[in-house]
Amino acid sequence: MHSNVNKMWLMSAASLATVTSYVNADGDSAQMRNMENRLSALEQKKGAGGVINPSGRPETIDGWDFFITADVLLWQAHEGGLGFAIESKQNNIHTPLDHSHVENVHFDYDWGFRLGAGYNMAHDGWDLYANWTRINMHSHNHEHNEIGENFLWPVWIHPSNELATQTSAEKADAHWRMHLNIIDLELGREFFTSKWLTLRPHVGLRTAWINQHYDVDYEGITQLLTDETEDFLGKADIHMRNKYWGLGPRFGFDTQWGLGSGWSIFGNVAFSLLYGYFNTHFHEKGDNKYAVDPLDASYAHVHNSFRQSTAITDLQLGLRWDHMFSKERYHFGIQAGWEHHMFFSQNQLTRFVAGGGHGNFILNQGDLTTQGWTLSARFGF
């Protein structure tokens, strides 16, 4: 009796497993057939509203599928950590930093350009695009000490130099300049997500050269012995360089919001991560009466080179107009907008911070940003 019961349980379990396997297999087959039917239905649809993510790029008829771009840039730069003097309204050496503020360079707007060329590939509406951005930027500031009214404390003189010991400068001049070159290579696809909205995700590479020069000159440096007496020491010239090169991946997202009659609003964002190389120099010299050779004496000449990864963000927003002409054989587009680019950790100038140790210094004193207006034109043929 016990043996018959065991056989019955074994036969029931085997039957249940067989039925379950058949049901699952039949369900999987039904699911696959349903997916295939949906894909076939989508592939059979025609027209701009029925194709899966139809291409949204400007298409020329019987053309070569090439396009060129040209941009005019009017940008302004900003960078942290470039303060060159502290101006104090207090003329008492016992409270030298009372009622004080830091003097920074004044950044100007400068002109630049961007040139590009691209190819509309036949495969799935992809496009390949490369461009080169170049701009030279400048900034400066000049401050002087009103005798008996305020103090002008130097910032960049090495703390161990006799010129930095309780000294005030008569004049302080700061000049900053930067040469920026960027090359981008993109592989993207622009497609419609609705009648009036297109998206263009893209991936690629970026390489950048950022060369900065910062010169700070202090004249009429005097040592404050008491509130009434001074000892003239000389002058100091600080020359610094901060050169960077990097290469790395870049990816982003371009959007176009159609308004009608060829007009649209565009907004683009991108992010790149570059593995780069910094090369910096710090050179301090001047006329110090306490130096062994007081005429044009060199106090410090320091070189530093190191590798470091840095990030860059790009943001664009503006208004665009597109037009097809000559029976859609050619395309012309023009746009104007605002751009903002942020280069993280770009200020790697060497700043010495402690008189007790000649080699104590800090780096990474600020980020670099460029922002301004851009006027662009595109021609496709």
Short mmCIF file of the C-alpha atoms (twelve columns), coordinates in Angstrom:
data_MODEL
# 
_entry.id   MODEL 
# 
loop_
_atom_site.group_PDB 
_atom_site.id 
_atom_site.type_symbol 
_atom_site.label_atom_id 
_atom_site.label_alt_id 
_atom_site.label_comp_id 
_atom_site.label_asym_id 
_atom_site.label_seq_id 
_atom_site.Cartn_x 
_atom_site.Cartn_y 
_atom_site.Cartn_z 
_atom_site.pdbx_PDB_model_num 
ATOM 1   C CA . MET A 1   0.000  0.000   0.000   1 
ATOM 2   C CA . HIS A 2   2.777  2.409   0.950   1 
ATOM 3   C CA . SER A 3   4.599  1.623   -2.328  1 
ATOM 4   C CA . ASN A 4   1.474  2.457   -4.400  1 
ATOM 5   C CA . VAL A 5   1.105  5.813   -2.699  1 
ATOM 6   C CA . ASN A 6   4.725  6.723   -3.490  1 
ATOM 7   C CA . LYS A 7   4.285  5.779   -7.129  1 
ATOM 8   C CA . MET A 8   1.134  7.922   -7.337  1 
ATOM 9   C CA . TRP A 9   2.998  10.982  -5.921  1 
ATOM 10  C CA . LEU A 10  5.885  10.501  -8.360  1 
ATOM 11  C CA . MET A 11  3.498  10.271  -11.339 1 
ATOM 12  C CA . SER A 12  1.644  13.424  -10.196 1 
ATOM 13  C CA . ALA A 13  4.872  15.449  -9.811  1 
ATOM 14  C CA . ALA A 14  6.100  14.374  -13.251 1 
ATOM 15  C CA . SER A 15  2.790  15.323  -14.834 1 
ATOM 16  C CA . LEU A 16  2.809  18.744  -13.133 1 
ATOM 17  C CA . ALA A 17  6.370  19.447  -14.324 1 
ATOM 18  C CA . THR A 18  5.440  18.477  -17.893 1 
ATOM 19  C CA . VAL A 19  2.372  20.731  -17.923 1 
ATOM 20  C CA . THR A 20  4.316  23.647  -16.396 1 
ATOM 21  C CA . SER A 21  7.099  23.352  -18.989 1 
ATOM 22  C CA . TYR A 22  4.568  23.262  -21.810 1 
ATOM 23  C CA . VAL A 23  2.717  26.334  -20.518 1 
ATOM 24  C CA . ASN A 24  5.959  28.305  -20.073 1 
ATOM 25  C CA . ALA A 25  7.202  27.348  -23.512 1 
ATOM 26  C CA . ASP A 26  3.892  28.283  -25.061 1 
ATOM 27  C CA . GLY A 27  3.934  31.631  -23.166 1 
ATOM 28  C CA . ASP A 28  7.476  32.421  -24.323 1 
ATOM 29  C CA . SER A 29  6.538  31.603  -27.909 1 
ATOM 30  C CA . ALA A 30  3.469  33.841  -27.696 1 
ATOM 31  C CA . GLN A 31  5.574  36.678  -26.277 1 
ATOM 32  C CA . MET A 32  8.148  36.357  -29.064 1 
ATOM 33  C CA . ARG A 33  5.400  36.255  -31.718 1 
ATOM 34  C CA . ASN A 34  3.811  39.377  -30.216 1 
ATOM 35  C CA . MET A 35  7.160  41.252  -30.303 1 
ATOM 36  C CA . GLU A 36  7.822  40.176  -33.890 1 
ATOM 37  C CA . ASN A 37  4.339  41.296  -34.952 1 
ATOM 38  C CA . ARG A 38  4.855  44.724  -33.336 1 
ATOM 39  C CA . LEU A 39  8.249  45.206  -35.035 1 
ATOM 40  C CA . SER A 40  6.848  44.137  -38.391 1 
ATOM 41  C CA . ALA A 41  3.963  46.585  -38.029 1 
ATOM 42  C CA . LEU A 42  6.341  49.441  -37.207 1 
ATOM 43  C CA . GLU A 43  8.653  48.590  -40.106 1 
ATOM 44  C CA . GLN A 44  5.734  48.587  -42.542 1 
ATOM 45  C CA . LYS A 45  4.623  52.118  -41.552 1 
ATOM 46  C CA . LYS A 46  5.752  54.948  -43.818 1 
ATOM 47  C CA . GLY A 47  5.976  58.743  -43.497 1 
ATOM 48  C CA . ALA A 48  7.547  61.162  -41.016 1 
ATOM 49  C CA . GLY A 49  5.114  60.222  -38.274 1 
ATOM 50  C CA . GLY A 50  5.442  56.462  -38.593 1 
ATOM 51  C CA . VAL A 51  9.159  55.673  -38.878 1 
ATOM 52  C CA . ILE A 52  10.985 54.761  -35.678 1 
ATOM 53  C CA . ASN A 53  12.809 57.975  -34.622 1 
ATOM 54  C CA . PRO A 54  13.077 59.435  -38.154 1 
ATOM 55  C CA . SER A 55  16.196 61.447  -38.917 1 
ATOM 56  C CA . GLY A 56  15.882 65.130  -38.033 1 
ATOM 57  C CA . ARG A 57  19.050 66.514  -39.623 1 
ATOM 58  C CA . PRO A 58  18.874 68.893  -42.613 1 
ATOM 59  C CA . GLU A 59  18.744 66.634  -45.696 1 
ATOM 60  C CA . THR A 60  19.818 67.868  -49.127 1 
ATOM 61  C CA . ILE A 61  18.583 66.232  -52.324 1 
ATOM 62  C CA . ASP A 62  21.230 64.837  -54.704 1 
ATOM 63  C CA . GLY A 63  23.962 66.472  -52.611 1 
ATOM 64  C CA . TRP A 64  27.328 65.312  -51.366 1 
ATOM 65  C CA . ASP A 65  26.121 65.123  -47.744 1 
ATOM 66  C CA . PHE A 66  28.868 67.435  -46.492 1 
ATOM 67  C CA . PHE A 67  28.405 70.545  -44.356 1 
ATOM 68  C CA . ILE A 68  30.703 73.250  -42.990 1 
ATOM 69  C CA . THR A 69  30.286 75.609  -40.031 1 
ATOM 70  C CA . ALA A 70  31.865 78.901  -38.989 1 
ATOM 71  C CA . ASP A 71  31.385 80.684  -35.634 1 
ATOM 72  C CA . VAL A 72  32.394 84.110  -34.359 1 
ATOM 73  C CA . LEU A 73  32.991 84.202  -30.591 1 
ATOM 74  C CA . LEU A 74  32.819 87.116  -28.181 1 
ATOM 75  C CA . TRP A 75  33.699 85.578  -24.828 1 
ATOM 76  C CA . GLN A 76  34.843 86.624  -21.402 1 
ATOM 77  C CA . ALA A 77  36.945 84.512  -19.037 1 
ATOM 78  C CA . HIS A 78  36.935 84.230  -15.252 1 
ATOM 79  C CA . GLU A 79  39.291 82.312  -12.982 1 
ATOM 80  C CA . GLY A 80  39.632 82.034  -9.231  1 
ATOM 81  C CA . GLY A 81  42.833 82.480  -7.271  1 
ATOM 82  C CA . LEU A 82  44.320 85.415  -9.213  1 
ATOM 83  C CA . GLY A 83  44.181 88.074  -6.494  1 
ATOM 84  C CA . PHE A 84  47.472 90.008  -6.618  1 
ATOM 85  C CA . ALA A 85  47.332 92.520  -3.738  1 
ATOM 86  C CA . ILE A 86  45.394 93.443  -0.619  1 
ATOM 87  C CA . GLU A 87  44.455 97.070  -0.299  1 
ATOM 88  C CA . SER A 88  43.941 98.282  3.263   1 
ATOM 89  C CA . LYS A 89  42.407 101.605 4.233   1 
ATOM 90  C CA . GLN A 90  44.144 101.237 7.602   1 
ATOM 91  C CA . ASN A 91  47.495 103.083 7.767   1 
ATOM 92  C CA . ASN A 92  48.537 101.592 11.097  1 
ATOM 93  C CA . ILE A 93  51.004 98.694  10.870  1 
ATOM 94  C CA . HIS A 94  49.639 97.188  14.100  1 
ATOM 95  C CA . THR A 95  46.315 96.405  12.360  1 
ATOM 96  C CA . PRO A 96  47.483 96.052  8.745   1 
ATOM 97  C CA . LEU A 97  44.474 94.148  7.353   1 
ATOM 98  C CA . ASP A 98  41.679 96.116  8.974   1 
ATOM 99  C CA . HIS A 99  39.133 97.463  6.434   1 
ATOM 100 C CA . SER A 100 40.824 95.585  3.561   1 
ATOM 101 C CA . HIS A 101 39.848 93.966  0.275   1 
ATOM 102 C CA . VAL A 102 41.606 91.804  -2.338  1 
ATOM 103 C CA . GLU A 103 42.485 93.316  -5.705  1 
ATOM 104 C CA . ASN A 104 41.738 91.024  -8.662  1 
ATOM 105 C CA . VAL A 105 42.329 91.312  -12.383 1 
ATOM 106 C CA . HIS A 106 39.529 92.712  -14.552 1 
ATOM 107 C CA . PHE A 107 38.553 90.302  -17.319 1 
ATOM 108 C CA . ASP A 108 37.779 91.721  -20.760 1 
ATOM 109 C CA . TYR A 109 35.677 90.407  -23.641 1 
ATOM 110 C CA . ASP A 110 37.785 89.004  -26.482 1 
ATOM 111 C CA . TRP A 111 37.119 87.752  -30.020 1 
ATOM 112 C CA . GLY A 112 37.686 84.225  -31.224 1 
ATOM 113 C CA . PHE A 113 36.460 81.740  -33.818 1 
ATOM 114 C CA . ARG A 114 35.334 78.154  -34.342 1 
ATOM 115 C CA . LEU A 115 35.581 76.256  -37.646 1 
ATOM 116 C CA . GLY A 116 34.007 72.889  -38.360 1 
ATOM 117 C CA . ALA A 117 33.191 70.331  -41.037 1 
ATOM 118 C CA . GLY A 118 30.915 67.318  -41.061 1 
ATOM 119 C CA . TYR A 119 29.526 64.456  -43.115 1 
ATOM 120 C CA . ASN A 120 25.983 63.056  -43.085 1 
ATOM 121 C CA . MET A 121 26.459 59.305  -43.189 1 
ATOM 122 C CA . ALA A 122 24.070 56.979  -44.985 1 
ATOM 123 C CA . HIS A 123 23.912 54.539  -42.087 1 
ATOM 124 C CA . ASP A 124 20.796 55.187  -39.976 1 
ATOM 125 C CA . GLY A 125 21.068 58.985  -40.198 1 
ATOM 126 C CA . TRP A 126 24.343 59.273  -38.298 1 
ATOM 127 C CA . ASP A 127 26.644 62.248  -38.787 1 
ATOM 128 C CA . LEU A 128 30.345 62.775  -38.186 1 
ATOM 129 C CA . TYR A 129 31.442 66.277  -37.151 1 
ATOM 130 C CA . ALA A 130 34.760 67.891  -36.153 1 
ATOM 131 C CA . ASN A 131 35.473 71.469  -35.095 1 
ATOM 132 C CA . TRP A 132 38.317 73.652  -33.851 1 
ATOM 133 C CA . THR A 133 37.814 76.454  -31.305 1 
ATOM 134 C CA . ARG A 134 40.470 79.138  -30.801 1 
ATOM 135 C CA . ILE A 135 40.452 82.281  -28.679 1 
ATOM 136 C CA . ASN A 136 43.072 84.459  -26.964 1 
ATOM 137 C CA . MET A 137 41.893 86.206  -23.810 1 
ATOM 138 C CA . HIS A 138 43.354 89.001  -21.672 1 
ATOM 139 C CA . SER A 139 42.818 90.747  -18.346 1 
ATOM 140 C CA . HIS A 140 44.704 93.293  -16.264 1 
ATOM 141 C CA . ASN A 141 44.530 95.631  -13.303 1 
ATOM 142 C CA . HIS A 142 46.667 98.389  -11.828 1 
ATOM 143 C CA . GLU A 143 46.604 99.678  -8.255  1 
ATOM 144 C CA . HIS A 144 48.705 102.290 -6.439  1 
ATOM 145 C CA . ASN A 145 49.232 103.237 -2.820  1 
ATOM 146 C CA . GLU A 146 48.148 106.664 -1.661  1 
ATOM 147 C CA . ILE A 147 50.880 107.650 0.787   1 
ATOM 148 C CA . GLY A 148 49.458 108.159 4.249   1 
ATOM 149 C CA . GLU A 149 45.992 106.924 3.258   1 
ATOM 150 C CA . ASN A 150 46.247 103.194 2.613   1 
ATOM 151 C CA . PHE A 151 48.555 100.185 2.307   1 
ATOM 152 C CA . LEU A 152 49.009 97.884  -0.699  1 
ATOM 153 C CA . TRP A 153 50.200 94.499  0.486   1 
ATOM 154 C CA . PRO A 154 51.848 92.177  -2.113  1 
ATOM 155 C CA . VAL A 155 50.373 88.669  -2.373  1 
ATOM 156 C CA . TRP A 156 52.659 86.677  -4.698  1 
ATOM 157 C CA . ILE A 157 56.115 87.499  -3.260  1 
ATOM 158 C CA . HIS A 158 57.739 84.460  -1.621  1 
ATOM 159 C CA . PRO A 159 57.193 84.750  2.167   1 
ATOM 160 C CA . SER A 160 60.884 84.043  2.875   1 
ATOM 161 C CA . ASN A 161 62.026 86.954  0.730   1 
ATOM 162 C CA . GLU A 162 63.045 90.066  2.668   1 
ATOM 163 C CA . LEU A 163 60.702 91.978  0.376   1 
ATOM 164 C CA . ALA A 164 57.733 90.214  1.949   1 
ATOM 165 C CA . THR A 165 58.455 91.131  5.572   1 
ATOM 166 C CA . GLN A 166 55.993 93.799  6.691   1 
ATOM 167 C CA . THR A 167 56.206 95.488  3.295   1 
ATOM 168 C CA . SER A 168 53.843 97.682  1.352   1 
ATOM 169 C CA . ALA A 169 54.066 98.437  -2.363  1 
ATOM 170 C CA . GLU A 170 53.609 101.799 -4.003  1 
ATOM 171 C CA . LYS A 171 52.278 100.228 -7.218  1 
ATOM 172 C CA . ALA A 172 51.019 96.796  -8.236  1 
ATOM 173 C CA . ASP A 173 50.363 95.715  -11.831 1 
ATOM 174 C CA . ALA A 174 48.840 92.388  -12.885 1 
ATOM 175 C CA . HIS A 175 48.536 91.076  -16.438 1 
ATOM 176 C CA . TRP A 176 46.874 87.736  -17.289 1 
ATOM 177 C CA . ARG A 177 46.525 86.213  -20.735 1 
ATOM 178 C CA . MET A 178 45.346 82.846  -22.029 1 
ATOM 179 C CA . HIS A 179 45.554 80.979  -25.341 1 
ATOM 180 C CA . LEU A 180 42.745 78.425  -25.675 1 
ATOM 181 C CA . ASN A 181 42.567 75.766  -28.409 1 
ATOM 182 C CA . ILE A 182 39.989 72.949  -28.449 1 
ATOM 183 C CA . ILE A 183 39.392 70.226  -31.062 1 
ATOM 184 C CA . ASP A 184 36.225 68.097  -30.856 1 
ATOM 185 C CA . LEU A 185 35.269 64.999  -32.851 1 
ATOM 186 C CA . GLU A 186 31.632 63.877  -32.637 1 
ATOM 187 C CA . LEU A 187 29.554 60.939  -33.833 1 
ATOM 188 C CA . GLY A 188 25.864 61.742  -33.440 1 
ATOM 189 C CA . ARG A 189 22.355 61.170  -34.711 1 
ATOM 190 C CA . GLU A 190 19.629 63.821  -34.821 1 
ATOM 191 C CA . PHE A 191 16.085 62.423  -34.792 1 
ATOM 192 C CA . PHE A 192 12.503 63.543  -34.288 1 
ATOM 193 C CA . THR A 193 10.740 62.669  -31.058 1 
ATOM 194 C CA . SER A 194 7.677  64.693  -32.099 1 
ATOM 195 C CA . LYS A 195 6.719  67.021  -34.934 1 
ATOM 196 C CA . TRP A 196 8.546  70.002  -33.399 1 
ATOM 197 C CA . LEU A 197 11.279 68.484  -31.246 1 
ATOM 198 C CA . THR A 198 14.552 66.846  -32.295 1 
ATOM 199 C CA . LEU A 199 17.274 65.317  -30.149 1 
ATOM 200 C CA . ARG A 200 20.877 64.607  -31.069 1 
ATOM 201 C CA . PRO A 201 22.896 62.479  -28.647 1 
ATOM 202 C CA . HIS A 202 26.566 62.309  -29.542 1 
ATOM 203 C CA . VAL A 203 29.825 60.766  -28.359 1 
ATOM 204 C CA . GLY A 204 33.389 61.506  -29.334 1 
ATOM 205 C CA . LEU A 205 36.786 62.821  -28.310 1 
ATOM 206 C CA . ARG A 206 38.122 66.183  -27.138 1 
ATOM 207 C CA . THR A 207 41.652 67.534  -26.918 1 
ATOM 208 C CA . ALA A 208 42.470 70.922  -25.422 1 
ATOM 209 C CA . TRP A 209 45.473 73.220  -25.039 1 
ATOM 210 C CA . ILE A 210 45.159 75.913  -22.348 1 
ATOM 211 C CA . ASN A 211 48.209 78.136  -21.907 1 
ATOM 212 C CA . GLN A 212 48.067 80.804  -19.205 1 
ATOM 213 C CA . HIS A 213 50.597 83.534  -18.399 1 
ATOM 214 C CA . TYR A 214 50.337 85.655  -15.273 1 
ATOM 215 C CA . ASP A 215 52.738 88.546  -14.580 1 
ATOM 216 C CA . VAL A 216 52.608 90.597  -11.378 1 
ATOM 217 C CA . ASP A 217 54.940 93.577  -10.787 1 
ATOM 218 C CA . TYR A 218 55.373 95.385  -7.469  1 
ATOM 219 C CA . GLU A 219 57.177 98.748  -7.409  1 
ATOM 220 C CA . GLY A 220 58.246 100.988 -4.549  1 
ATOM 221 C CA . ILE A 221 58.298 98.212  -1.957  1 
ATOM 222 C CA . THR A 222 59.004 99.632  1.494   1 
ATOM 223 C CA . GLN A 223 59.404 98.005  4.881   1 
ATOM 224 C CA . LEU A 224 57.245 99.587  7.576   1 
ATOM 225 C CA . LEU A 225 59.449 100.020 10.660  1 
ATOM 226 C CA . THR A 226 56.999 102.106 12.706  1 
ATOM 227 C CA . ASP A 227 53.883 104.118 11.984  1 
ATOM 228 C CA . GLU A 228 56.111 107.035 10.966  1 
ATOM 229 C CA . THR A 229 59.248 105.469 9.430   1 
ATOM 230 C CA . GLU A 230 59.844 103.329 6.338   1 
ATOM 231 C CA . ASP A 231 62.796 101.564 4.755   1 
ATOM 232 C CA . PHE A 232 62.851 101.385 0.946   1 
ATOM 233 C CA . LEU A 233 63.687 97.852  -0.225  1 
ATOM 234 C CA . GLY A 234 63.161 97.818  -4.018  1 
ATOM 235 C CA . LYS A 235 60.822 96.115  -6.476  1 
ATOM 236 C CA . ALA A 236 59.725 92.587  -7.389  1 
ATOM 237 C CA . ASP A 237 58.584 90.990  -10.646 1 
ATOM 238 C CA . ILE A 238 56.684 87.683  -10.593 1 
ATOM 239 C CA . HIS A 239 56.358 85.747  -13.866 1 
ATOM 240 C CA . MET A 240 54.186 82.607  -13.884 1 
ATOM 241 C CA . ARG A 241 53.092 80.123  -16.548 1 
ATOM 242 C CA . ASN A 242 50.421 77.430  -16.399 1 
ATOM 243 C CA . LYS A 243 50.342 75.216  -19.507 1 
ATOM 244 C CA . TYR A 244 47.905 72.342  -19.924 1 
ATOM 245 C CA . TRP A 245 47.171 69.691  -22.540 1 
ATOM 246 C CA . GLY A 246 44.563 66.957  -22.237 1 
ATOM 247 C CA . LEU A 247 42.748 64.269  -24.248 1 
ATOM 248 C CA . GLY A 248 39.661 62.289  -23.379 1 
ATOM 249 C CA . PRO A 249 36.083 61.199  -24.153 1 
ATOM 250 C CA . ARG A 250 33.222 63.638  -24.623 1 
ATOM 251 C CA . PHE A 251 29.494 63.015  -24.770 1 
ATOM 252 C CA . GLY A 252 26.503 65.296  -24.926 1 
ATOM 253 C CA . PHE A 253 22.939 66.020  -25.930 1 
ATOM 254 C CA . ASP A 254 21.726 68.603  -28.483 1 
ATOM 255 C CA . THR A 255 18.071 69.678  -28.601 1 
ATOM 256 C CA . GLN A 256 16.066 71.738  -31.095 1 
ATOM 257 C CA . TRP A 257 12.579 73.062  -30.295 1 
ATOM 258 C CA . GLY A 258 10.774 74.055  -33.492 1 
ATOM 259 C CA . LEU A 259 8.751  77.279  -33.671 1 
ATOM 260 C CA . GLY A 260 7.739  77.244  -37.344 1 
ATOM 261 C CA . SER A 261 8.838  78.974  -40.568 1 
ATOM 262 C CA . GLY A 262 12.400 77.670  -40.107 1 
ATOM 263 C CA . TRP A 263 12.822 79.160  -36.620 1 
ATOM 264 C CA . SER A 264 13.740 77.110  -33.565 1 
ATOM 265 C CA . ILE A 265 15.247 77.327  -30.094 1 
ATOM 266 C CA . PHE A 266 18.296 75.168  -29.418 1 
ATOM 267 C CA . GLY A 267 19.855 73.994  -26.174 1 
ATOM 268 C CA . ASN A 268 22.981 71.820  -25.970 1 
ATOM 269 C CA . VAL A 269 24.880 70.269  -23.082 1 
ATOM 270 C CA . ALA A 270 28.082 68.206  -23.073 1 
ATOM 271 C CA . PHE A 271 30.590 66.761  -20.620 1 
ATOM 272 C CA . SER A 272 34.170 65.668  -21.203 1 
ATOM 273 C CA . LEU A 273 36.806 64.086  -18.987 1 
ATOM 274 C CA . LEU A 274 40.384 64.719  -20.097 1 
ATOM 275 C CA . TYR A 275 43.531 62.997  -18.957 1 
ATOM 276 C CA . GLY A 276 46.034 65.834  -19.049 1 
ATOM 277 C CA . TYR A 277 49.472 67.196  -18.348 1 
ATOM 278 C CA . PHE A 278 50.303 70.411  -16.470 1 
ATOM 279 C CA . ASN A 279 53.581 72.293  -16.870 1 
ATOM 280 C CA . THR A 280 54.001 75.325  -14.581 1 
ATOM 281 C CA . HIS A 281 56.747 77.879  -13.906 1 
ATOM 282 C CA . PHE A 282 57.270 80.411  -11.124 1 
ATOM 283 C CA . HIS A 283 60.007 83.033  -11.474 1 
ATOM 284 C CA . GLU A 284 60.525 85.812  -8.942  1 
ATOM 285 C CA . LYS A 285 63.165 88.492  -9.421  1 
ATOM 286 C CA . GLY A 286 63.679 92.121  -8.567  1 
ATOM 287 C CA . ASP A 287 65.851 94.884  -7.210  1 
ATOM 288 C CA . ASN A 288 66.372 94.096  -3.523  1 
ATOM 289 C CA . LYS A 289 69.001 96.171  -1.712  1 
ATOM 290 C CA . TYR A 290 69.626 93.310  0.740   1 
ATOM 291 C CA . ALA A 291 70.413 90.793  -1.990  1 
ATOM 292 C CA . VAL A 292 74.003 89.783  -2.756  1 
ATOM 293 C CA . ASP A 293 73.537 91.066  -6.302  1 
ATOM 294 C CA . PRO A 294 70.881 93.743  -5.815  1 
ATOM 295 C CA . LEU A 295 70.408 94.522  -9.511  1 
ATOM 296 C CA . ASP A 296 67.804 92.249  -11.133 1 
ATOM 297 C CA . ALA A 297 68.324 89.539  -8.505  1 
ATOM 298 C CA . SER A 298 66.518 86.206  -9.043  1 
ATOM 299 C CA . TYR A 299 65.036 84.904  -5.800  1 
ATOM 300 C CA . ALA A 300 63.071 81.878  -7.033  1 
ATOM 301 C CA . HIS A 301 62.838 79.944  -10.292 1 
ATOM 302 C CA . VAL A 302 60.659 76.858  -9.837  1 
ATOM 303 C CA . HIS A 303 59.369 74.400  -12.459 1 
ATOM 304 C CA . ASN A 304 56.619 71.842  -11.840 1 
ATOM 305 C CA . SER A 305 55.132 69.216  -14.161 1 
ATOM 306 C CA . PHE A 306 52.525 66.588  -13.338 1 
ATOM 307 C CA . ARG A 307 49.609 64.637  -14.815 1 
ATOM 308 C CA . GLN A 308 46.034 65.105  -13.711 1 
ATOM 309 C CA . SER A 309 42.549 64.367  -15.045 1 
ATOM 310 C CA . THR A 310 40.209 67.337  -15.376 1 
ATOM 311 C CA . ALA A 311 36.543 67.747  -16.317 1 
ATOM 312 C CA . ILE A 312 34.929 70.227  -18.715 1 
ATOM 313 C CA . THR A 313 31.245 71.110  -19.059 1 
ATOM 314 C CA . ASP A 314 29.659 72.868  -22.054 1 
ATOM 315 C CA . LEU A 315 26.313 74.662  -22.228 1 
ATOM 316 C CA . GLN A 316 24.707 76.426  -25.241 1 
ATOM 317 C CA . LEU A 317 21.354 78.167  -25.603 1 
ATOM 318 C CA . GLY A 318 20.047 80.328  -28.441 1 
ATOM 319 C CA . LEU A 319 17.836 80.970  -31.482 1 
ATOM 320 C CA . ARG A 320 18.268 79.301  -34.898 1 
ATOM 321 C CA . TRP A 321 16.913 79.740  -38.462 1 
ATOM 322 C CA . ASP A 322 17.212 77.096  -41.206 1 
ATOM 323 C CA . HIS A 323 16.405 77.328  -44.913 1 
ATOM 324 C CA . MET A 324 16.573 74.908  -47.858 1 
ATOM 325 C CA . PHE A 325 17.023 76.457  -51.317 1 
ATOM 326 C CA . SER A 326 17.725 75.618  -54.970 1 
ATOM 327 C CA . LYS A 327 15.142 72.801  -54.930 1 
ATOM 328 C CA . GLU A 328 16.519 71.589  -51.589 1 
ATOM 329 C CA . ARG A 329 19.933 71.056  -53.121 1 
ATOM 330 C CA . TYR A 330 21.554 73.229  -50.445 1 
ATOM 331 C CA . HIS A 331 20.933 74.076  -46.818 1 
ATOM 332 C CA . PHE A 332 21.796 77.271  -44.950 1 
ATOM 333 C CA . GLY A 333 21.412 77.864  -41.232 1 
ATOM 334 C CA . ILE A 334 22.293 80.717  -38.920 1 
ATOM 335 C CA . GLN A 335 22.074 80.945  -35.144 1 
ATOM 336 C CA . ALA A 336 22.974 83.233  -32.255 1 
ATOM 337 C CA . GLY A 337 23.288 82.185  -28.654 1 
ATOM 338 C CA . TRP A 338 25.033 82.208  -25.326 1 
ATOM 339 C CA . GLU A 339 27.707 79.687  -24.347 1 
ATOM 340 C CA . HIS A 340 29.202 78.759  -21.001 1 
ATOM 341 C CA . HIS A 341 32.200 76.450  -20.563 1 
ATOM 342 C CA . MET A 342 33.688 75.410  -17.239 1 
ATOM 343 C CA . PHE A 343 37.225 73.969  -16.963 1 
ATOM 344 C CA . PHE A 344 37.603 72.490  -13.504 1 
ATOM 345 C CA . SER A 345 40.852 72.856  -11.491 1 
ATOM 346 C CA . GLN A 346 42.695 74.816  -14.188 1 
ATOM 347 C CA . ASN A 347 44.502 77.282  -11.905 1 
ATOM 348 C CA . GLN A 348 47.588 75.286  -10.929 1 
ATOM 349 C CA . LEU A 349 49.885 78.297  -10.469 1 
ATOM 350 C CA . THR A 350 52.494 77.788  -7.759  1 
ATOM 351 C CA . ARG A 351 51.794 79.951  -4.703  1 
ATOM 352 C CA . PHE A 352 54.286 79.849  -1.812  1 
ATOM 353 C CA . VAL A 353 52.536 80.217  1.530   1 
ATOM 354 C CA . ALA A 354 54.949 79.885  4.472   1 
ATOM 355 C CA . GLY A 355 58.094 81.830  5.308   1 
ATOM 356 C CA . GLY A 356 59.333 79.176  7.740   1 
ATOM 357 C CA . GLY A 357 59.664 76.606  4.966   1 
ATOM 358 C CA . HIS A 358 61.022 77.695  1.604   1 
ATOM 359 C CA . GLY A 359 59.280 74.873  -0.265  1 
ATOM 360 C CA . ASN A 360 55.752 75.161  1.152   1 
ATOM 361 C CA . PHE A 361 53.308 75.876  -1.663  1 
ATOM 362 C CA . ILE A 362 49.738 75.195  -2.781  1 
ATOM 363 C CA . LEU A 363 48.098 74.365  -6.138  1 
ATOM 364 C CA . ASN A 364 44.545 74.035  -7.487  1 
ATOM 365 C CA . GLN A 365 43.392 77.511  -6.523  1 
ATOM 366 C CA . GLY A 366 40.400 77.874  -8.822  1 
ATOM 367 C CA . ASP A 367 38.339 76.882  -11.855 1 
ATOM 368 C CA . LEU A 368 38.416 78.560  -15.254 1 
ATOM 369 C CA . THR A 369 35.212 79.577  -17.048 1 
ATOM 370 C CA . THR A 370 34.575 81.118  -20.449 1 
ATOM 371 C CA . GLN A 371 31.199 82.548  -21.383 1 
ATOM 372 C CA . GLY A 372 29.792 84.883  -23.965 1 
ATOM 373 C CA . TRP A 373 27.990 85.340  -27.271 1 
ATOM 374 C CA . THR A 374 28.385 83.182  -30.366 1 
ATOM 375 C CA . LEU A 375 27.172 83.868  -33.920 1 
ATOM 376 C CA . SER A 376 27.207 80.745  -36.121 1 
ATOM 377 C CA . ALA A 377 26.496 79.810  -39.738 1 
ATOM 378 C CA . ARG A 378 26.139 76.386  -41.375 1 
ATOM 379 C CA . PHE A 379 26.133 75.462  -45.066 1 
ATOM 380 C CA . GLY A 380 25.211 71.995  -46.324 1 
ATOM 381 C CA . PHE A 381 25.660 70.692  -49.840 1 
# 
